[in-house]
């Protein structure tokens, strides 16, 4: 029987193509709006997360100074010393690796090409703190680190601009007045979360940089890799008290260093974009409800318009439930059809919008399914009232209706 | 008479509305109709003939009195039970044809079989046979808009007889047609009555059409006024 009713509903939709199309327009727009908004929102969240994770997750960046936006008067805060690094390594639990960093900028020269870049002095721990595989070559030997040899590992941007497609490994180039052997090249890592090219870098043993470039043992930044099983918050607290103690900061003074937790930033940004996604999705959902009311409206008009038809069906021997089911199925088929068209439309809009918004194209089966089910539910909810009205018509009155 | 009537109305009263505005359309109708009869119901407007037809067609129930059909007390059946009874035993032909618009003749004729739940192939076959019976086999894929009035009424008759009903109820079937088409329709009804043994109940106010019946029932003021024999028939016993 349901098959028959389904067929009757389809016939009726086919007979009134234009009206059917207008009926589902609201659902089409509602569903495509919801799916587009949620998908683009999630894609944005994913893009933000990807950019953040490019910085490395579970990493604490420790810098002197009070951090973003504060600073102000007073003497410049002192940089960290190699002893601070040792202390962190030895005294704080849950730390995978501690990589000190001394940065400067210099111009690299190789066979007539020159390129201004960042020189980053660090240790092999740098590659343990964050996953950044080598493209070729090797990392530093302990001897090179200890002696501060002029060896370097270069990022892909430097390789491209300095060596111009020729092999870079084992070549020697000049940088900031010293000659340096290329012992390794890094894979491309891409843009950092806040702009800046992470691949535009020459990495050397920290002692080499301190001795030949900065001229002091100052450390400008310490990267602390946190064990996956430890919370970054815990480690951050331990780190703060250790550094306060070592830097002799009294209880009434504020920290003169700051710890930047990439995970925390990532969580915050993700939370913000997720919230925004929910807000736009809610607005889109309202349009879906409006679409549902549109269906009810047209179905009610349709029942009035088709009163005679209903009368004929009843006279022929349709029981009330069959008429109810026919109109209900008609509403559900219409709204599901609207849902499907809306989903397809959404995919087109998403495909068109993702390159403009510079977010990755994604297909989210969950929201597509949910939107479709909601459109079907709208058919049931908003189709029921008109259907019941049709089923309760008196056949004699219905037949007489002009 | 030994034979039990197919339809038996006893003291049927139908009142519309209530209180001081109440209107009594039927004031105690007694009527017996034998299986296989061809009955024409006549009478002036407001005489109660349409109300009687609605009750006989199980579309409406009497306010009081009894309606026996095949031994069932129809007045005690609920809405859906009456719908099932209509589905099984009754075919309807209306003055205004009442075909589904923008729907082919075949689909219109199939409709009652759909509600009966017949399989597709059987539906097609029976609907085509019914269309053939009314002489519209070659017009099966035409919609009502593409058919003349007489053809539309014949489609409606095909739809009414496709379920092989016990009773065919025709409410002024020739009311919208010219004389020539009317006579064609009446000949078709007569043929169905004689060849297939379907009991035909027809409301009309044209004596010319009523003459095709065996029995003519005259209504006046909500009561059966007189019963006489038609041209083709004989007076009831």
Interface residues (C-beta under 8 A of the other chain):
Chain A: X1 X4 X7 X8 X11 X15 X308 X309 X311 X312 X313 X314 X315 X316 X317 X318 X319 X320 X321 X322 X395 X396 X399
Chain B: X54 X57 X59 X60 X79 X80 X83 X84 X86 X87 X88 X90 X92 X94 X98 X99 X100 X101 X102 X103 X107 X111 X112 X114 X115 X116 X117 X159
